[in-house]
């Protein structure tokens, strides 16, 4: 089976601090996954695990949240370097800080045109925004003009002190309505707003969502039903490593009752169609 994991953060040196934040400890406990590695790994070490599980390719995004309270950053150059080291197997997206104004747009241009990344990735909640915040619209407009997709972090937002309303998927409907030419990929299956996420993906030709982390939580079973019946072309398998291990995430996901046709699309075919310029 062709497997493309749409949300991976290899625990390399730049990503390593992400998992060491004490605020994330309860995520691992709640989801029942083991904690991340105790040390950074090399990309070569990580790819050995990827190869051993039969994962054909994965998507990885940089982070630029320097203007947020976490101030966490993974340089887009690091992601581009991984992509160049494993062409056709790693597809990189550029992390963008929306509060950097014109510099954010320049970074999108640099990341796409010079680094060869596939699109932009935004964490609106980090900046006290939801996905429909008008301060994000210049980024959406710019990505639409470049014809590159945008990954949006939505869902339960497990960080302490962040209101879950910032993870609502309903503002995504506004964005997709205002930018029908823009491809949007929402993470975490939109859970716990699963029904709304499915409806938005049905309504808009260019809205997709991945399955990362929460695909076995109460209510998330609707994703399987949606794939089997109505939107098999819009759902993307994702582990969200390291918040779900590659092996256990894959094993858990493969137990879900997808039809053979839907499983083939969700596990890899949809991602390859969406990222055909890079995979």
LINUR-V980872 format. One record per backbone hydrogen bond with DSSP energy under -1.0 kcal/mol. CO is the residue of the C=O (numbers start at 0). NH is the residue of the N-H. E is the energy in kcal/mol with one decimal. If there is no record, write none. Layout:
# LINUR-V980872
co=CO nh=NH e=E
co=CO nh=NH e=E
This chain:
# LINUR-V980872
co=2 nh=55 e=-1.8
co=2 nh=56 e=-1.5
co=4 nh=58 e=-2.5
co=6 nh=239 e=-2.0
co=9 nh=11 e=-2.4
co=10 nh=40 e=-2.7
co=11 nh=15 e=-2.1
co=14 nh=17 e=-1.9
co=15 nh=18 e=-1.1
co=20 nh=23 e=-2.3
co=21 nh=24 e=-1.6
co=23 nh=26 e=-1.2
co=23 nh=27 e=-1.3
co=24 nh=28 e=-1.8
co=25 nh=29 e=-2.7
co=26 nh=30 e=-2.4
co=27 nh=31 e=-1.0
co=27 nh=32 e=-1.3
co=41 nh=45 e=-2.2
co=42 nh=46 e=-2.6
co=43 nh=47 e=-1.3
co=44 nh=48 e=-1.2
co=45 nh=49 e=-2.0
co=46 nh=50 e=-2.8
co=47 nh=51 e=-2.2
co=48 nh=52 e=-1.2
co=49 nh=54 e=-2.1
co=50 nh=53 e=-1.3
co=56 nh=4 e=-2.2
co=57 nh=90 e=-2.3
co=58 nh=7 e=-2.0
co=59 nh=92 e=-2.0
co=62 nh=73 e=-2.6
co=64 nh=67 e=-1.7
co=71 nh=64 e=-2.5
co=73 nh=62 e=-1.4
co=74 nh=78 e=-1.3
co=75 nh=79 e=-2.5
co=76 nh=80 e=-2.2
co=77 nh=81 e=-1.9
co=78 nh=82 e=-2.2
co=79 nh=83 e=-2.2
co=80 nh=84 e=-1.8
co=81 nh=85 e=-1.8
co=85 nh=88 e=-1.9
co=85 nh=89 e=-1.7
co=88 nh=57 e=-2.7
co=90 nh=59 e=-2.6
co=91 nh=117 e=-3.3
co=92 nh=61 e=-2.5
co=93 nh=120 e=-3.0
co=96 nh=99 e=-1.6
co=99 nh=102 e=-1.7
co=100 nh=103 e=-1.4
co=100 nh=104 e=-1.0
co=101 nh=105 e=-2.2
co=102 nh=106 e=-2.2
co=103 nh=107 e=-1.8
co=104 nh=108 e=-2.2
co=105 nh=109 e=-2.7
co=106 nh=110 e=-2.7
co=107 nh=111 e=-2.4
co=108 nh=112 e=-3.0
co=109 nh=113 e=-2.0
co=109 nh=114 e=-2.1
co=110 nh=116 e=-2.8
co=118 nh=93 e=-3.1
co=119 nh=150 e=-2.8
co=120 nh=95 e=-1.9
co=121 nh=152 e=-1.9
co=122 nh=125 e=-1.6
co=123 nh=126 e=-1.9
co=123 nh=128 e=-2.0
co=124 nh=127 e=-1.7
co=129 nh=132 e=-1.8
co=132 nh=135 e=-2.3
co=133 nh=136 e=-1.0
co=135 nh=139 e=-2.1
co=136 nh=140 e=-2.9
co=137 nh=141 e=-1.9
co=138 nh=142 e=-2.5
co=139 nh=143 e=-2.4
co=140 nh=144 e=-2.1
co=141 nh=145 e=-1.8
co=142 nh=147 e=-2.2
co=148 nh=119 e=-2.0
co=149 nh=184 e=-2.6
co=150 nh=121 e=-3.0
co=151 nh=186 e=-1.8
co=158 nh=161 e=-1.3
co=162 nh=165 e=-1.7
co=163 nh=166 e=-2.1
co=164 nh=167 e=-1.4
co=166 nh=154 e=-2.5
co=168 nh=171 e=-1.4
co=169 nh=172 e=-1.1
co=170 nh=174 e=-2.0
co=171 nh=175 e=-2.9
co=172 nh=176 e=-1.9
co=173 nh=177 e=-2.4
co=174 nh=178 e=-2.3
co=178 nh=181 e=-2.0
co=182 nh=149 e=-2.3
co=183 nh=207 e=-2.9
co=184 nh=151 e=-2.7
co=185 nh=209 e=-2.8
co=186 nh=189 e=-1.8
co=187 nh=190 e=-2.0
co=189 nh=192 e=-2.5
co=192 nh=196 e=-2.4
co=193 nh=197 e=-2.5
co=194 nh=198 e=-2.3
co=195 nh=199 e=-2.6
co=196 nh=200 e=-2.3
co=197 nh=201 e=-2.1
co=198 nh=202 e=-2.2
co=199 nh=203 e=-1.9
co=203 nh=206 e=-1.4
co=205 nh=183 e=-2.6
co=207 nh=185 e=-2.5
co=208 nh=235 e=-2.0
co=209 nh=188 e=-1.6
co=211 nh=213 e=-2.4
co=213 nh=216 e=-1.8
co=216 nh=219 e=-2.3
co=218 nh=221 e=-1.2
co=219 nh=222 e=-2.1
co=220 nh=224 e=-1.6
co=221 nh=225 e=-2.7
co=222 nh=226 e=-2.4
co=223 nh=227 e=-2.5
co=224 nh=228 e=-1.7
co=225 nh=229 e=-2.5
co=225 nh=230 e=-2.7
co=230 nh=233 e=-1.8
co=233 nh=208 e=-2.1
co=235 nh=210 e=-1.7
co=236 nh=5 e=-2.6
co=239 nh=242 e=-2.2
co=240 nh=8 e=-1.9
co=244 nh=248 e=-2.2
co=245 nh=249 e=-1.9
co=246 nh=250 e=-2.6
co=247 nh=251 e=-2.7
co=248 nh=252 e=-2.4
co=249 nh=253 e=-2.2
co=251 nh=254 e=-1.1
co=252 nh=255 e=-1.6
co=255 nh=257 e=-2.1
co=258 nh=262 e=-2.8
co=259 nh=263 e=-2.0
co=260 nh=264 e=-1.7
co=261 nh=265 e=-2.9
co=262 nh=266 e=-2.9
co=263 nh=267 e=-1.0
co=263 nh=268 e=-1.9
co=264 nh=269 e=-2.7
co=265 nh=236 e=-2.5
co=266 nh=3 e=-3.3
co=267 nh=271 e=-2.3
co=268 nh=272 e=-2.2
co=269 nh=273 e=-2.5
co=270 nh=274 e=-2.5
co=274 nh=277 e=-2.3
co=274 nh=278 e=-2.4
